[in-house]
Amino acid sequence: MSDEHEPELDLVLKRAGITLPPGRRRGVLATYRDLQVMLPVLRGPRTAAAEPAGTYVIDTIIRDRTA
């Protein structure tokens, strides 16, 4: 693959209405290719153990701190 041309990326950007500023294409292209490699992991099946452990209770956030 060339460093500057990726037809699928061009299509994605066009569909999203994104025009890249000069000098940003190489970085966006590198990130796009990295994400393509990660997609099978991101879209793969996960168990409940993969869910975030952090939870909160709204009352602890909005409680009156003067009491």
N, C-alpha and C positions, 0 to 999 in steps of 0.2 A: 504494500500500500504506500502511496505517496504521502509525504508529510502534510500536504495542504489540501488534498481532495478526498472527500468521503461523501458520496452521493446521498447516502441515507441521512447523514447529519444535515446536509443541505436541505433535504426535504423536511426534516423535523423542525429546523429553524424557520423555514418558510411557512410551515403550517402554524407555528406559534407566533408568527409575525415578528420574529426577532431579526434585527440587523446587527451583526457584530461590529463593534468599533474596530478601526484599524489596529493591528497588532495583537488582537485577542484570539484570533482564529486558532493558532497553534495550541494555546493553552486549553481552549474549549475542545478542540479535537482530541487532545491527550486525555482530558477528563471523560469525554464521551466514550473513547475506547476503553478506558478503565472501567467505566460503568457497564459497558457491554460484557466485560469479563466477569463482573460481579453479579450480573442478573440471575444466573442460575441459583446462586446462594440466596439472593434476596427474595426470589420467587419460590424457593423450595419449601417443602412442608416443614412446619415447626411444631414443637410440643409446647405445652403450657410452661415448661421450664425455661423456654426462650423468651417469655414475656417479661417486661420490666417489673422489678420488685417494688419500686417506689409507689406508694399510694398516699393520699392525703384525705383528710376529712375537712370539709368546707368550714365547719364550726371552729376549727383550730386556727383558721386563717382570719376569720372575721370577728372573732370573739373580742369582747371589750377588755382591753389590756389594763384598764384602771381599777378593775375589781381585785 
